[in-house]
Amino acid sequence: MAWQGLAAEFLQVPAVTRTYTSACVLTTAAVQLELLSPFQLYFNPHLVFRKFQVWRLVTNFLFFGPLGFSFFFNMLFVFRYCRMLEEGSFRGRTADFVFMFLFGGVLMTLLGLLGSLFFLGQALTVMLVYVWSRRNPRVRVNFFGLLTFQAPFLPWALMGFSLLLGNSILVDLLGEPACASSPDPPETGCLVPDDLWEGSQAGCCARAQHPPGMDLSPVFPPPLPALPAPLFFWPLE
């Protein structure tokens, strides 16, 4: 019975979030069981373009390292913010959400050629956090119970946290241009109400125009209830 309840809860997760997080967990499990090696997964342009190991273009986004704090920390953020985006701003627009994933992945791959990065999953996580924070500018976030700030500052707080831990901030910097350079959602052919893009970054989330008095309720159903925030960053309102 417990497995049935867990399976039912898992099936309630949106398709893209469910697929990506499952792929990350299965890839990490395969590495832990020594069915795969990280040397078969990392991004290597020489092996991709000369040895035609094209799977590396995908697998480098699926591995966050061995089981440990880094893995659980990244998976928490991936699941949390990917689900909130898919159930919020991209509700009913799965194709747009998938296109954002693909565009961000391609751009990170191109930038990764310059930075000599081997795994880009963390950069994708930063991109998801950045997109969510820019679309929820009024939400206040608590950082480890020490600092309270508006959601748009969350990516910069993560960058500072990485710096304090002695990690490279190149990956954090890589995820933000992926959002800033992505095509505006209105360009995908969807009408977006003005208030959805209010307060968003100029050039990344443009404001769509629609005729006054136009009923958009069939296109944009009411949003789902907000999910509980992770322990590390708890929204205050």
Helices and strands as residue ranges (DSSP letters): H 2-11, H 15-32, G 38-40, H 45-49, H 56-59, H 69-87, H 94-115, H 121-135, E 140-143, E 147-150, G 151-153, H 154-164, H 170-180, G 185-188, H 194-197, E 233-235
